Amino acid sequence: MIFMWNLFKRIKLSFWFYLLLTVIWLFSRQVNSTTSIEISGADDKPVGRYQVAKLNFDHVSDIYAITLWILLGCLAKIGFHMSHKLTQRFPESCLLMVLGLIVGAILYGTKLSSQKAYVLNSDTFFLFLLPPIILEAGYFMPNRPFFNNIGTILLFAILNTFFNTFLIGTTIWAFSFTPIYGGVEFEMLHCFVFASLISAVDPVAVLATFVEIHVNDMLYIIVFGESLLNDAVSVVLYRLFEAFTDMGPANILPVDVVLGGISFLIVAGGGVFIGIAFGIIACYTTKFTSEAPILEPLIILIYSYLSYLTAELFSTSGILAITFCGMFMKQYVEFNIAKKSNSSIEYILKLAANTTETIIFIFMGLSTVSDEHSWNTGFVLVTLFSCAIYRIIGVIIFANLANKWRLVKLKSTDMLIMSYGGIRGAVAFALALILDENKIPRKKEFVTATISVVFFTVFIQGSTIGPIVKYFEIKCKEFEEPTMIAKLSNRMVDYIMSCLEDLSGISGKHSLRDKIRTYDRDFIKPILLRDKGLAKDIKLMSTLQKINELNVNRMAENPIFVLPPSHTYNQLANFGGTSPRIFIDSDQSDVYVPQIKILKTESFDETSDDEDYSDLLQNAITADQSRTVKRYRRLSQFEDDFDIAQKKLLTRNPELNQFRMDVLLEKEVLNLTTIQFSFQIEKCFFNLILI
């Protein structure tokens, strides 16, 4: 009781403040916004007078309502996270849905607003709320684990979805011949339409649940990859059975089933093709944005959203389109755009995804309180039972099938989490809402059953999956710092396995990866990358960039750790007047290593502004040496390599300017040395294998 009272005291002000705004908004919609003052003239005709002020809510009503909903979500999440005990026991999605239920009950009971104003609209969901979440997931998708498990993902996304759809539909239709439904009849094709939308795993719900429990990358990629790719299967089956309903069972021919299979290839392949095509255009466009870097985040977001809309325009999978567009762009655009643009894209995507996810779960709770329901206990129980049982059976069957070729086998505990992670969400509910009641008379029963399944999977499965992971001691995600030795070791193993496959005459995934990498290096990167020097090995440069970012963070905390750990303090301090030379390759000329100075510890105390000094050193590590000094432009993010405060700092401390140039030159030599050394290692191992 004390805990609940403290939580209530923390959030009650924000909660009542929002409720007050909501009541004002709803009440204002019922009154006349003009409120003009009228008097009667001599001819009894009303004469309007000048209004000092008036309420013009109709002008801003829609935007005002959207802003209030976003504010509600923000205040709710702040209140939830202030109580760690509450968030540890329940997922954030559950708490948001409960909040939606409370607000929906208030609106429904007071009749202050029509149900159309707060019930989730399918067009709003698919066109505005869903794309940011999928784009954020695709853009930050770990590509290597995804493609390493692509066979297992496709197995679950295609075959398991077909398996669940047909068994769930058959079970629901078979029980209609029993008295469990209370005499309510369900046609076979209608049951299959419902099964096609309820059998697919929801990407939004899976992402919200699995991110909180921090499972290992393999489980996360398999379940989340399945939820992304089964969109094509569920969309095709949904449209197929809906078309069969319009045609009538008597008019269905075998050729229609064949055309449905072809439609699956078009929907899936078309979505992937459109996504990659827009990704290529986006990467090529960023080659020419060096003069207007402030537009780079906008270009990335627009091309991504256009890929989704174009896929929906041609009736292909928009989810696949925006997923592969984000995955493709991430590999190239981060080396074309400015560092600040990279940071802006990261924060914008995470902000948009988090905001829309919050709105979706709140509206799920709001939409539950409406008249668009018809409760049938038997039908709801049969649906819940079918979804749970067939999910478990399907995972066991296809996981054991996948283990026949997997190097890392799926254990029984992994199968348990995969079965338990089959969470349904807003995608199924939005598909249920767009059913035509004239063609499918049992639409209300389907909507009610969909809501029941969503609440059961989100609340019961989503709340208990965390304790299950801890109880069975399932391996969680490990956060490791990137190292060049790890990247080089992985590359060496890839080359060894590729050579072994070539020598044995087997065309496996390592040979395919090597061919794709060669084609990418020789043809794609020279076209899409602004810097031609990065075309040799972009992955090594990416790892080196991450290491530099970590060094910058450490340097901000302790400025002594400025230079790379490969050099000791004494070695660098002993760099005197001589300038050593390092031979990187026998075919290349020697590279000049400049004299490097180490600032004494007393110089740190002389700096009056620690923040300015930290910013200066951060730019010293991350600044691009090829960037030239430009005059200030409206579309440029930089006036110079430093801002005014940093220039003043350099004026007060000339030694810092020399130190900055030394660090920049040493960084470039270190980068070049590391890359060339990695190529020499790869060549040596490759020659040894051939011998």
N, C-alpha and C positions, 0 to 999 in steps of 0.2 A: 504493500500500500504506500509506503514511504517513497519507493522508487517511482511509482506511477504518479504520485503527487508532485515530485520534483520534475518529472518529465512534463507534466501538465503546466507547471509554472513556467517552464522554459519556452513552451511553444504557444501558450494561450494568447499572448498579445498578438503575435503574427496571425494566428488562426482567426481570432475575432476581428482583427483588422481586415483580413481578406473577406470574411463573411459580410462585414459591413459594406465593403465595396461591391460585393456581389448583389446584395439586397438593393443597394442604390441603383445599380445598373439594371436589374430586372424590373424594379419599380418604374424606372424612367422609361422603359420600353412600353409601358402601359398608359402613359400619359401623353398628352399632346405637347410636342416640343415647341410649338410656336408660341403658345400662351400670350396671344395678342390681347391688348386692351381695346375694347370696343365700346363706343357710346352711340346713342341714337341721335340722329340729326333731325331737322325739321320734317324731312320726308320719311322718317322712320327707317332710313337706310343706315346700317352700321358703318361707322367711319373709323378707320384704323389710325392709331396715334403712334408716334415714334417710340420705339422700345429702347430703353436704356440698356437692358441686357436680356438675353433669352437663352434657353436651353436648346442647343442644336445637336442632340445626341445622335440622331439618325446619320449625321455626317461622319461620325467617328465610331459608330456602334460596333462594326465588325472588327476593326483593328483594336478597339478598346477591349473587346471581349477576348481576343487572342492574347493581348498583353496581360490581362488579368489571369488567364489560364497559365501562362508561363510563370507569372509571379507566384501563383498558387503552388506550382511544382517546385520552384526554387525554395520557397518558405518551408514547404513540407520536407524537402530533402535536408535543409539546414536543421530543422527540428529533429528529424530521424537520426542524423549523424551526431547530434549532441548527446544522444543516449547510446553508448556503445553496447550496453547489454541488449538493447532492443534490436540493433542492427546485426548483432552476432547470432541471434536466435532466428530472425526472419530476414529473408531477402528484401532488398529495397523495393522490388517490383510488387511484393505482397502488400507492403505498407502503402504504396501509392494506389493500388487497387482498392484498399480499404478506405482511403481518403476519398476516392471517387465514389464509392458506395455511399458514404456519409453525405457528401454534397448532392449526389443524385437523389437520395431519399428526401433531402430538404426541398430540392426543386420539385420533385414529384408530389410531395405532400402539400406544399404551399400553392402549387399551380401558378407560380410566378412566371414560368417560361414554358413554351411549347417543347415537346420532346425532341422535335427536329433540331432545336438549338443546341442540344448537348449530347445527342446520340451520335456515335462515331459514324462518319460518312465514308463509304468505301473509296470514292474518288479522292477525298482529302487524304486518306491513309496511304493509298498507293502512289499518288503523285507528289505529295509534299512531305509526309512523315516518314515513310519507309526509306527513300533514297539516301538521306544523310547517314543513317545507321549502316546500311550495306556498304556505302562508299568508304566510311571510316574503317570497317572491318576488312574490306578488300585492300585498301591502301596500306594498311599496317599488317597485312597477312604475311607470316613467315613463309616465303616461297619454297625454300628447300624442304621443310617438313611437309608442306602441302603436296608437292609433286612426288616426294618419296612415298606418300600414302595415297596417291591418286587412284590406284587400283582398288584399294579397300573403300575409299570414299565413293567411287562410282558404283561399286557393288551394293553398298547400302543405299545410295541415293536413287538408283534405278530399280534394281531387282527387289530390294526390301520394300520400297514404296509400292511397287506393283503387288507384291505379296500381301502387304497390309491392306491395300485398297480392296482387293478382290475378296479377301477373307472377311474383312469388316463388313463390306457390303452384303456378302452372302449371309453372314450371321444375322445381321439386322433384318434382312428380308425374310429369312427362315423363321425367326421368332414372331413375325407378323401372323403366322398361321396358328399361333398359340394364344391363349387368353391373357398373356402377360402384359400386352399393350392395352387391355381393357376394351377390346373390340375395334380399335383403330387400325385401319388398313394402310399399308405402305407398299407402293408399287416397286418393282425390282429396279428399274432404271433410276427412280428417285433415290432409292437407297444407295446405289452406286455413285450418284452425284454427290450425296452427302459423304460417303466414304472417301471420295477423292479429295475433299477439302479437309477432312478431319484426320487423315492418315499421315500427312506430311508433317515433319518436325519443323517448328517455327524458328527462324534464325534470330529474331529479336529476343524471344524468351530464352533461347539457348545462350546467346551472347550475354544477356543480363545475369544468368545463373552461373555459368562456367567461369566468367571473369572474377566473380566474387569468391569462388572456392579455390581458385588457383591450381587447377589440375595440370598435369604435365602436358607438354606440347602435343604429344602423340594423341592422347584422348581428346584434347580440345580440337585439334585439327580434324580428326575423323568425324566427331559429332557435329561440329560447326560446319565443316565442309559438306557433310551430308545435308544439313539444313539449307545450305545455299544452293546446292546442285539439284536437290529434289524439287525445287521450284519448277523446273522445266517439266518434270514428270507429272506433278500435281496439276499444273496448268493445262497440259495436254489432256490428261484424264478428265479434268473438270469440263473442258470444252467438248471433249468427245462424248461424254455421257449426257451433257446438256443438249448437244445436237441430236443425239439418238432419242432423247425425250421429245424433241420437236418433230422428228421424223415418225416416231411411233415404232414399237417393237416389230410390227408386221412388215415394215418397209426397210428394215436393216438388212444389208447384203454383206457377204464376206469382203467385197471390195472396200466397203466403208471402214472395216476394221484395219485393212492394209493401209488405207489412206491415213488412218489415225496413227499408225506406226511411223509413216513417213512424216507426218506432222510433228512427231516428237523430235525427229532429227532436225527438222527445219527450225523449230522453236529453240532447241538447245544450241545447235550449231550457229543459227542466225544471231542469237544473243551473244555468243562468244566472239563471233566475227565482228559484229558492230562494236563491241567493247574494245577489242584490240585495234580496230580501225581508228576510233576516236582517240585511243591512247597514243597511237603513232602520230596523229595530227597534233595532239597536245605537245608531245615531246619535240616535234619539229618546230612548232611555234615558239617554244621557249628558247630556241637557239638565237632568236633575234630580239630578246627582251632585255638585253644588257643595258640599253638606254632608258628603259622604263621598268625597273624592277618592281615598282609598287603595284604593277598590274599583274604580276606573275601568279599570286594566289587566286585572283579572280579568273584568270585564264584556265587554271587547273580545275576549279570548281565548275565553270561553265561547260567545259568539254565533258566532264564527268556526268553532269546532269543531262547534257544533250544526248549522251550515249544511252541513258535510261529512257528518255522520252522517245528517241528514235526507235529503240527496240519495242516500246509499247505501241508506237505508230505502226510498225510492221507486224504486230501481233506475235512477237517473239518474247523471250524471257528478258525483262528489264533487270531483274536481279542478277542474272549471269552477265549481262552487258556491263553494268556499272561495277560489278566485282572484278571482272577481268580488265576493265579499263583502269581501275585503281591499281591492280597488281602490276600491270604493264608500265604505267607511268612512273611508279615508285622507283623502278630500276634505272631510270634515265634522267627524269626531270630534276632530281635533287642535285645532280652534277651540273645542270645548266642554270639553275636559278640561284639567287643570292641566299646567303645563310639566313638572313632575316625573313626571307620569303618562305624558306623551309620551316622555320619556327612558326610563322603565321599560319601556314597550311595545317600544321599539326594541331595547333590550338583551335583553329576554326572548325576543323573536322570533329575533334573531340567535343567541343562545345555544342555543335549542331546535333551530333549523334546523341549526346547526353540529354539535351533539351527535348528532342523529338521522342526519345525513348520514355522520358518522364510523362510527356503529354499522352502518349499512347496508353500507358498503363492507367493513368487517371481516367481517360475516356473509356477504357474497358470497364472500370468500376461504374462510371456514370451510365454507360449504355445498358448495364444490367437492370437498372431500375427504369423500366418502360413497359408499355402495353404490347410490345412485339414478342410476347412469349406465350407459350402454351405448354404447361407442365404435364409431362407424362412420365410417371415414376419408372415404369417398366422399361420404356424406351431409353431413358437416361442411364439406368443401371446397365442395360445390355450394351450401350455405347461405351460406357466407362470400362466395363469388363472386357469387351472386345479390343479396345485400344491398348489396354495394359497387357493382356495375355498375348496378343499377336505381336506386340512389340518385343516382348521377351523371347518368344519363339523365333521370330525373324532374326534377332541379333544372334542368338545361339547358332542358328543354321548358317548364316552368312559369315559370321566371325570364324567358325570352324572351317568353312570353305576358304576364307582368305588366309588362314594359317597354313594352308598347303604350300603357298609360295612366299609367305612373309618370312623375313629373316628374324625380326623381333616379333614373337608370337603374341597374340592377344590372350591374356590370362583370364581366368574366370572372374576375377575382381574387375578387370577392364570391361568385360561383357556386362557385369552388373551395373557399372556406371553408365555404359552406353544405353542399356535398357532403361535405366532410371532417368537418363537425360533426354528421353524422347518427349520434350515439353511442347505443348501446343500453345498458340498465342493469338495475336491480333490478326495474322494473315488468314487463319481459318475463319475467324469471326467476320472479317471484312468480306470474304468470299460468300459466307452464309447470308450476309445482309443483301447482296446483290441478286439473290435468287428471285426469280419471277414467281409471285404467288399464284398468278393465273395459270402457269404451266406446272408448278409444283405446289399443290394445295397444302402440303404439310410443312411449309416453310417455317412457321412459328415453332413447331416441334423441333425442327433442325437447328434453328437459332438458339433455342433453350438448351438443347443437348450440347451444342458447341460451347456455349458459355459455361456449362457445367464441367465439361472436359478441361477447358482452359483454367478454370478456378481450381480444379482438382490437381492438375499437373503443376501449376504455378505454386499453389499453397502447400500441398502435401509433398509432392516430389521435390519442388524447389527448396522447401524449408528443411527437408531431412537429408538431402544429398550431401550437404557439408558434413554432418556427423557421421554419415556412412563412409565418406572418404577418410575421415580420421580413424574410425573404428577398424577398418580393414587395412589401414596404413598404406593407402595407395600413394604412389609417388607423386609429389606435387611439383610444380614448376620451379626450376632452379634458375636463379638470377646470377649469371656469370659475367664478369667483365670481358670484353672482346680483347683478344690477343693475336698478334701476328703469327705466333708459332702455331696456334690452333687453326687459323685459316690456312697456313701453309701445309699443316699436317693433313687437313681434310682434302686439300687440293692434291697432295701427293697420293693419298689413298684412292682418290678418283682416277688419277692417271694409272696407277698400278692395276686397279680393277678393270679399267678400260683396255689396257694392254693385255691382260689375261683373257678377257673376253675375245679380243681380236685373235690372239694366238690359238685359242680353243675353238674358234669358228662360231662362237655364240654371239648373237646380237642382243645384248641386254640393255638395262637402263643406263649403265655407266657409259657404254659406247654411244648410246643415243644422246646422253647429256654432253659428252665430249663433242659430238657432231654439232649439236645446237650451239654450244659455246664457241666453236670455231666459226660457224656461220654468223653468229652474233658479233664476234670480234672483227671479222673481215668485211661484213656488209652492213649490218644494222647500226652498230655504234658509230662508224664514221659518218653516217647520215644524220643520226639523231643527236649526237653529242656536240656541244659547242667546242670543247677542247679536244683536238684530235689525239693528244697524248694519252688521254684516258681510255682510248679504245683498246689498249693492250690488256689491261686487267682492272676493270672497274671495281671488282669485289675487294681487291686488296686496298684500293684507294678508299672504299667505303669503310673498311675496318680501320684503316689508319685515321680516317676522319673521326670515327667514334672514339678512338683512343685519345686523339687530341682534345675532344670535347671533355672527356673524363679528366684529362690533365688540367684543363682550364678550370674545372670545378674544384679540383684539389688545390690549384694554385690560388684561387680566390680565398680559400680557407687558410692556406699557409703559403705565402709568397716565396719561401725558400725553395719549394719544389717547382721550379720554373722549367728547368731543362729536363729532357727525357731521362728515365732511370738507367739507360744503357751507359751513361757517363757518370762516373763518380765525381764528387765535389773536388777532390784533390786533382784528378786528371784534368778537369776543366780549368781549375785554378792555375795549373802549371802551363797552360797554353800561353807562351810568352810572345816574344817578337817574331819567332819563326811561324810559318804557316804550313802545316803538314799537308800532304797530298794523299788522296785515297784513290786507288785504281779500282774502278767499278767493273770494267769489262776489258778484256785484252784487245778488243777491236775498237774501243772508244778512247778518246783522250782523257787525261786525268782531270779530276774535278777539284777545283780549288776550294779548300775549306777555310773560311775566314777566321781571324783571331776572335775568340769568344771571351768576353769579360764577365766576371761574376761581381755583382754589386755586394759590397760589404753590408753586414747586418746593420751598421750604423746608418746607412743610407735609407733603410726602411723607416727608421724613426724620424728622419728629416721630412718625410712626406706628411703633410698636414691633413690631407684628405684621403682616407683609406679607400673610399668608394671610387674616386677618380683613378687612384693607382690600380685598383682591381680591374676597372674597365680598360685601362691602358694595356695591362698585361694580357687581358683577354683578347683584345684586338691584335696584339703582337703575335699571339699564337694562331689565331684563326683568320687573320687578314689575308686576302689574296694578293700575292706579290705582283701579279699581272695587272691589277686594277690601277688605272692612272688617275691622277688628280683631276677632277672635273669641276666646272663651275656649278653653282646650285641650279637645279632644274626642278620644275614642278613634279615631274614624274619620277624623279630620282630619290632614292631613300638616303643618299649620302651627300653631304656637302663636300666631304673630304674623307680621308681615312680615319680622322678623329673629329670629335666634336669640339666645341669651343672650350669646354672645361678641360679637356685633355690637352688642347694646345697650350692653355695657360700653365698646365702642370709641366709640360715639356719646357716651357720658357723658364720656369723656376728651377728646373732640374735638367740641365743639358745632358747629364750622364744617362738619364733615362732614354733619351732619343737614340744615343749610340747603342744602349743596351737593347732597345727594340729592334734596331736594324741587325744586330748580331743574332738575336733570337730568330728573326725571320730567315736569315741566311742559313743558320744552322738547321732550322726546320726543313728548308727546301733540300739541303744536302742529305739530311736523314731520310726524308721521303724517297728521294731518288735512289739512295743506297739500299733502302729496304726493298723497293720494288725490283731493282736489278738483281739483288741477291736472291730474291724469291725465284726469279726466272732461271738463275743459274742452278739452284737446287732442283727445280723441275726438270731441266735439261739433263742433269747428272743422273737422276733416278730413271728418267726415260731411257737414256743410253744403257744403263745397267740392265734394265729389263730386256731390252732388245738383245744384248749380248747373252 
